[in-house]
């Protein structure tokens, strides 16, 4: 279950997802809003999950199954965890670039203090880094980082990377009601983002079921206020507050498509129905996967979502 999609991305067009972190979730953070659930193994140790050659092979096989009109705009490392924990990321990116499709990495930036991580990401064409907090206290609450991480060290690493990276650098800030949406925190974030001068800064809100049910999106006025704070700093800012659409890639194997996508990207019900239609399958497939406890149905903001269900033996 290394590849999935392509899925519609609000930032990248059609994105073929690459999950280079083994399930269940391994991450340096335990963000309260995460759409793929609780972090099972919290770690900052870089290790091998999949061999780069296997990732390249799976991507190549996946691409061969797609129609030309469904070809991705980007090959995107967006993992069930933090993709830079993969110590072979550099080699994997090198191999994938031979496909002739731009490579993107969506990272929480927690390992940016490591030169090896920055060097790996230099090979990508597009990198998105997470900046949810403007101070250590807020960072601890919203991102729940590994104890060995240092907030100021991460910011320093991001600053170094931004000066040397030759590709497209973007930032993303997830706004959560009552947690990090205050004027003070948003102002602190904007001050830092202005210094690193990204191609674009994205402000997003939770639109899929979060890890903690208490997590809620801010009201529209607060989101607008955040945008104005960024805009006043002359930062090119875009809101990611809407549904990205139902256009989901398919390979012809409906079971694999559903399991691979829901591992890292919960499917809204209308997207699921579209995927079934493309694969000439009926809803019995979904019912079967639910009965086998491979996926589960969750209600969030009056919408039904389907996501992977993991059974852990710890």
C-alpha positions as CSV (number, residue, x, y, z in Angstrom):
1,X,0.0,0.0,0.0
2,X,2.7,2.4,-1.0
3,X,0.8,4.3,-3.7
4,X,-2.7,5.7,-3.9
5,X,-4.8,7.9,-6.2
6,X,-4.3,10.2,-8.0
7,X,-6.4,12.3,-5.7
8,X,-7.5,15.9,-6.2
9,X,-5.2,18.2,-4.3
10,X,-6.1,21.8,-3.5
11,X,-2.4,22.7,-3.9
12,X,-1.0,20.3,-6.5
13,X,-3.8,19.4,-8.9
14,X,-3.8,15.7,-9.4
15,X,-1.5,14.1,-6.9
16,X,-0.3,10.5,-6.9
17,X,0.2,9.8,-3.2
18,X,3.3,7.9,-1.9
19,X,3.0,6.5,1.6
20,X,6.7,5.7,2.4
21,X,6.0,5.1,6.1
22,X,4.9,1.6,7.2
23,X,1.5,1.3,8.9
24,X,0.5,1.9,11.6
25,X,1.4,5.5,12.0
26,X,5.0,6.5,12.8
27,X,5.5,10.2,13.3
28,X,7.5,12.8,15.2
29,X,4.2,14.6,16.1
30,X,0.9,13.6,17.5
31,X,-1.2,16.5,16.1
32,X,-4.6,16.9,17.7
33,X,-6.2,17.4,14.3
34,X,-4.5,14.6,12.3
35,X,-6.8,12.9,9.8
36,X,-5.1,9.5,10.0
37,X,-5.5,9.1,13.8
38,X,-3.3,8.8,16.8
39,X,0.4,8.4,16.4
40,X,1.2,4.8,17.3
41,X,5.0,5.2,17.4
42,X,6.3,8.6,18.2
43,X,9.9,8.9,17.0
44,X,12.6,11.1,15.5
45,X,14.9,8.3,14.5
46,X,15.4,8.0,10.7
47,X,15.1,4.4,9.6
48,X,14.3,2.2,6.6
49,X,10.6,1.5,6.0
50,X,10.6,0.5,2.3
51,X,13.5,0.1,0.0
52,X,13.6,3.0,-2.5
53,X,13.7,0.6,-5.4
54,X,10.4,-0.9,-4.2
55,X,8.8,2.6,-4.0
56,X,10.0,3.4,-7.5
57,X,8.7,0.1,-8.8
58,X,5.2,0.5,-7.2
59,X,4.9,4.1,-8.6
60,X,5.9,2.8,-12.1
61,X,3.3,0.0,-11.9
62,X,0.6,2.4,-10.7
63,X,1.3,4.9,-13.5
64,X,1.0,2.1,-16.1
65,X,-2.5,1.4,-14.8
66,X,-3.7,5.0,-15.3
67,X,-5.4,6.5,-18.3
68,X,-3.5,9.5,-19.8
69,X,-6.3,11.8,-18.8
70,X,-5.9,10.7,-15.2
71,X,-2.1,11.1,-15.1
72,X,-0.8,13.0,-12.0
73,X,0.7,16.5,-11.9
74,X,2.9,15.5,-9.0
75,X,4.2,12.4,-7.3
76,X,3.7,13.3,-3.6
77,X,5.2,11.9,-0.5
78,X,2.2,12.3,1.9
79,X,2.5,9.5,4.5
80,X,0.8,7.7,7.3
81,X,3.3,9.5,9.5
82,X,6.3,11.9,8.8
83,X,7.9,11.1,5.4
84,X,11.4,12.5,6.4
85,X,11.7,9.7,9.0
86,X,12.6,7.6,6.0
87,X,16.4,7.7,5.8
88,X,16.2,6.6,2.2
89,X,14.1,9.5,1.1
90,X,16.9,11.1,-1.0
91,X,17.4,7.9,-3.0
92,X,13.7,7.4,-3.5
93,X,13.3,11.0,-4.9
94,X,16.2,10.5,-7.2
95,X,14.7,7.3,-8.6
96,X,11.2,8.8,-9.0
97,X,12.4,11.9,-10.9
98,X,13.3,9.6,-13.8
99,X,9.5,9.2,-14.3
100,X,9.5,12.8,-15.6
101,X,6.9,14.0,-13.1
102,X,7.6,16.6,-10.5
103,X,8.1,15.3,-6.9
104,X,6.5,16.9,-3.9
105,X,7.0,16.3,-0.2
106,X,4.5,17.4,2.5
107,X,6.4,17.4,5.8
108,X,5.8,18.7,9.3
109,X,9.3,20.1,9.2
110,X,10.1,18.7,12.6
111,X,13.5,17.2,11.5
112,X,14.6,20.3,9.6
113,X,17.4,20.8,12.1
114,X,19.1,17.8,10.5
115,X,21.4,18.5,7.5
116,X,20.6,15.1,6.1
117,X,16.9,15.9,6.0
118,X,17.5,19.3,4.3
119,X,19.7,17.7,1.7
120,X,17.1,15.0,1.0
121,X,14.4,17.7,0.5
122,X,16.7,19.8,-1.8
123,X,16.0,17.2,-4.5
124,X,12.2,17.7,-4.4
125,X,10.5,20.1,-6.8
126,X,7.9,21.3,-4.3
127,X,8.0,21.2,-0.5
128,X,5.3,22.1,2.0
129,X,6.3,22.7,5.6
130,X,4.0,22.8,8.6
131,X,4.0,25.8,10.9
132,X,1.1,25.7,13.3
133,X,2.5,27.6,16.2
134,X,4.3,30.8,16.9
135,X,5.6,29.8,20.3
136,X,6.7,26.7,22.2
137,X,3.6,26.5,24.4
138,X,1.1,26.5,21.5
139,X,3.4,24.0,19.6
140,X,3.3,21.6,22.5
141,X,-0.5,21.7,22.6
142,X,-1.4,21.5,18.9
143,X,1.4,19.3,17.5
144,X,2.3,17.2,20.6
145,X,5.9,16.8,19.5
146,X,8.4,14.0,20.4
147,X,10.1,15.1,23.7
148,X,13.5,15.2,22.1
149,X,12.4,17.9,19.6
150,X,13.3,21.6,20.1
151,X,11.0,24.3,18.8
152,X,13.7,27.0,18.2
153,X,15.9,24.4,16.6
154,X,13.2,23.5,14.1
155,X,12.7,27.1,13.2
156,X,16.4,27.6,12.7
157,X,16.5,24.5,10.4
158,X,13.5,25.8,8.4
159,X,15.3,29.1,8.0
160,X,18.5,27.5,6.6
161,X,16.4,25.3,4.2
162,X,14.5,28.3,2.9
163,X,17.7,30.1,1.9
164,X,19.1,27.1,0.0
165,X,16.1,25.4,-1.5
166,X,15.8,25.9,-5.3
167,X,12.3,24.5,-5.7
168,X,8.8,25.8,-4.8
169,X,8.5,26.2,-1.0
170,X,5.1,26.5,0.6
171,X,3.9,26.6,4.2
172,X,0.7,25.3,5.7
173,X,-0.8,26.4,9.0
174,X,-3.8,24.4,10.3
175,X,-6.1,26.7,12.4
176,X,-7.9,25.0,15.3
177,X,-10.6,26.8,17.2
178,X,-9.4,28.1,20.6
179,X,-5.9,26.5,20.2
180,X,-3.8,28.5,17.8
181,X,-6.1,31.0,16.2
182,X,-5.5,33.9,18.5
183,X,-4.2,37.2,17.1
184,X,-1.0,36.8,19.0
185,X,-0.2,33.3,17.8
186,X,-1.1,34.0,14.2
187,X,0.9,37.2,14.2
188,X,4.0,35.3,15.5
189,X,3.6,32.7,12.8
190,X,3.2,35.4,10.1
191,X,6.4,37.1,11.3
192,X,8.4,33.9,10.9
193,X,6.8,33.0,7.5
194,X,7.6,36.5,6.2
195,X,11.3,35.9,7.0
196,X,11.5,32.6,5.0
197,X,9.5,34.1,2.1
198,X,7.6,31.1,0.7
199,X,6.1,30.9,-2.7
200,X,2.7,30.7,-1.0
201,X,1.4,30.3,2.6
202,X,-1.7,28.2,3.1
203,X,-4.1,28.6,5.9
204,X,-6.3,25.6,6.4
205,X,-8.9,24.3,8.8
206,X,-10.0,20.7,9.7
207,X,-12.3,19.4,7.0
208,X,-11.9,15.7,7.7
209,X,-12.4,13.7,11.0
210,X,-9.6,14.7,13.4
211,X,-7.8,12.6,16.0
212,X,-9.5,14.4,18.8
213,X,-13.3,15.0,18.6
214,X,-12.9,18.2,20.4
215,X,-11.1,19.8,17.5
216,X,-13.2,22.3,15.6
217,X,-12.5,24.7,12.8
218,X,-12.5,28.4,13.7
219,X,-15.5,30.5,12.7
220,X,-15.3,32.3,9.3
221,X,-14.5,35.7,10.9
222,X,-11.4,34.3,12.7
223,X,-10.1,32.6,9.6
224,X,-10.6,35.9,7.7
225,X,-8.7,37.7,10.4
226,X,-5.8,35.3,10.1
227,X,-5.7,35.8,6.4
228,X,-5.7,39.6,6.9
229,X,-2.8,39.3,9.4
230,X,-0.8,37.4,6.8
231,X,-1.8,39.7,4.0
232,X,-0.7,42.7,5.9
233,X,2.8,41.2,6.1
234,X,2.7,41.0,2.3
235,X,2.7,37.2,2.4
236,X,1.1,35.6,-0.6
237,X,-1.7,33.7,1.2
238,X,-4.4,31.2,0.2
239,X,-7.2,29.7,2.2
240,X,-7.7,25.9,2.1
241,X,-11.1,25.8,3.7
242,X,-13.2,23.9,1.1
243,X,-13.7,20.4,-0.1
244,X,-11.2,19.5,-2.9
245,X,-13.7,17.6,-5.0
246,X,-14.7,14.0,-5.7
247,X,-12.3,13.3,-8.6
248,X,-10.2,10.3,-7.4
249,X,-7.9,8.2,-9.4
250,X,-8.5,4.5,-9.9
251,X,-6.5,1.4,-11.0
252,X,-9.4,-1.0,-11.7
253,X,-8.8,-2.9,-8.4
254,X,-11.5,-1.3,-6.2
255,X,-10.5,-3.1,-3.0
256,X,-6.9,-1.9,-3.3
257,X,-7.9,1.6,-4.3
258,X,-10.1,2.1,-1.3
259,X,-7.6,0.6,1.2
260,X,-4.7,2.6,-0.2
261,X,-6.5,5.9,-0.3
262,X,-8.1,5.6,3.1
263,X,-4.8,4.8,4.7
264,X,-3.8,8.4,4.5
265,X,-6.7,10.3,3.0
266,X,-10.2,9.8,4.4
267,X,-12.8,9.5,1.6
268,X,-15.9,11.6,1.9
269,X,-19.0,9.7,0.9
270,X,-19.5,11.5,-2.5
271,X,-15.8,10.7,-3.3
272,X,-16.4,7.1,-2.4
273,X,-19.4,6.9,-4.7
274,X,-17.4,8.4,-7.5
275,X,-14.6,5.9,-7.0
276,X,-17.1,3.0,-7.0
277,X,-18.7,4.3,-10.2
278,X,-15.3,4.5,-12.0
279,X,-14.5,1.0,-11.0
280,X,-17.9,-0.3,-12.0
281,X,-18.4,-1.5,-8.5
282,X,-21.4,-1.3,-6.1
283,X,-21.6,-0.3,-2.4
284,X,-21.4,-3.9,-1.3
285,X,-17.6,-3.5,-1.6
286,X,-17.7,-0.8,1.1
287,X,-20.0,-2.8,3.3
288,X,-17.7,-5.8,3.0
289,X,-14.6,-3.8,4.0
290,X,-16.5,-2.4,7.0
291,X,-17.6,-5.8,8.1
292,X,-14.0,-7.0,7.8
293,X,-13.1,-4.0,10.0
294,X,-10.6,-2.8,7.3
295,X,-12.3,0.6,7.0
296,X,-14.8,2.4,9.2
297,X,-17.4,5.1,8.7
298,X,-17.1,8.4,10.7
299,X,-19.5,11.4,10.8
300,X,-17.8,14.8,10.8
301,X,-19.4,18.2,10.1
302,X,-22.6,16.5,8.9
303,X,-20.6,14.5,6.2
304,X,-19.8,10.8,6.2
305,X,-16.2,9.8,5.8
306,X,-14.5,6.4,5.3
307,X,-11.0,5.8,6.7
308,X,-8.7,2.8,7.5
309,X,-9.3,0.9,10.7
310,X,-6.2,-0.4,12.4
311,X,-6.1,-3.1,15.0
312,X,-3.1,-2.8,17.2
313,X,-1.5,-5.4,19.3
314,X,0.8,-3.6,21.7
